Each structure stands twice: as C-alpha cells, then as structure tokens.
C-alpha cells in the first residue's frame, strides 16, 4: 500500500512540475512576442529617423550652395566690395575724442568692499544670502 502511494505521489509531483514548466514556457512565449513587437516598432522608428536625416542633409546641401547664397545676399543685403582705398593700418586711424561731459576724476577708483572671513565667503553670490561687508579699514 505504501508503495502504491509513493508511486502515485511521484506521479503527482511530476505532473505538477510539468504543469509549472508548461505555464512558465507559455508566459515566456508571450513575453518574447511582446518584446519582438516593441523591437519592430523601434526599428521602424530608426528607419524613419534615418530617412529624415537623409532629407535634412540634402536640404542643407541645397541651402548652402555658394551660388544660391550669393544670389540671396545680393537680393537682400546692401553689401559692396571693399575698395583698396578703405584698407589701412591701425596706426593711421585717428583717435576718437571722449564724448563724456563729466569732468575728469582726480580721486582713485573705488575699491571693492572686503568680505569678512574671506575663506568662508562665497566666491559667487548666493540668492537669498547677504554677504557680510567690513568697512574699509584704510580710511579713518
């Protein structure tokens, strides 16, 4: 009797294992099919992008043809060739007079404020933080 149960129990175990394996293979099959469908979509998108790049390169070549650019420049820009009389050296140019009506300053330029604890101060101002400024100790 015990032998019959062992035989029947072994068959049940093998049947459960076969069922689990079949279920796993079934699920794996559909997962692979879903991944193949996704891969096909990605390959189609890549092909469309390749074609678009090809079209853009052709347009770029057309747009940058020197003859076309020359025609557009002459139609839309008022450019004239530079004559040799207009070419000179920098030393031959006159100095531009100062256009400011302010009198000349006699005092030295203002020095930047000193920051307390320069090692801990931010090199770049941080929004929301006010730097600590020490009064200029050179002027008393």
Secondary structure in CASP SS format (residue, H / E / C, confidence):
PFRMAT SS
TARGET T0000
AUTHOR 0000-0000-0000
METHOD secondary structure of the structure
MODEL  1
X C 1.00
X H 1.00
X H 1.00
X H 1.00
X H 1.00
X H 1.00
X H 1.00
X H 1.00
X H 1.00
X H 1.00
X H 1.00
X H 1.00
X H 1.00
X H 1.00
X H 1.00
X H 1.00
X H 1.00
X H 1.00
X H 1.00
X H 1.00
X H 1.00
X H 1.00
X H 1.00
X H 1.00
X H 1.00
X H 1.00
X H 1.00
X H 1.00
X H 1.00
X H 1.00
X H 1.00
X H 1.00
X H 1.00
X H 1.00
X H 1.00
X H 1.00
X H 1.00
X H 1.00
X H 1.00
X H 1.00
X H 1.00
X H 1.00
X H 1.00
X H 1.00
X H 1.00
X H 1.00
X H 1.00
X H 1.00
X H 1.00
X H 1.00
X H 1.00
X H 1.00
X H 1.00
X H 1.00
X H 1.00
X H 1.00
X H 1.00
X H 1.00
X H 1.00
X H 1.00
X H 1.00
X H 1.00
X H 1.00
X C 1.00
X C 1.00
X H 1.00
X H 1.00
X H 1.00
X H 1.00
X H 1.00
X H 1.00
X H 1.00
X H 1.00
X H 1.00
X H 1.00
X H 1.00
X C 1.00
X C 1.00
X C 1.00
X C 1.00
X C 1.00
X C 1.00
X C 1.00
X H 1.00
X H 1.00
X H 1.00
X C 1.00
X C 1.00
X C 1.00
X H 1.00
X H 1.00
X H 1.00
X C 1.00
X C 1.00
X C 1.00
X C 1.00
X C 1.00
X C 1.00
X C 1.00
X C 1.00
X C 1.00
X C 1.00
X C 1.00
X C 1.00
X C 1.00
X C 1.00
X C 1.00
X C 1.00
X C 1.00
X C 1.00
X C 1.00
X C 1.00
X C 1.00
X E 1.00
X E 1.00
X C 1.00
X C 1.00
X C 1.00
X C 1.00
X C 1.00
X C 1.00
X C 1.00
X C 1.00
X C 1.00
X C 1.00
X C 1.00
X C 1.00
X C 1.00
X C 1.00
X C 1.00
X C 1.00
X C 1.00
X E 1.00
X E 1.00
X C 1.00
X C 1.00
X C 1.00
X C 1.00
X C 1.00
X C 1.00
END
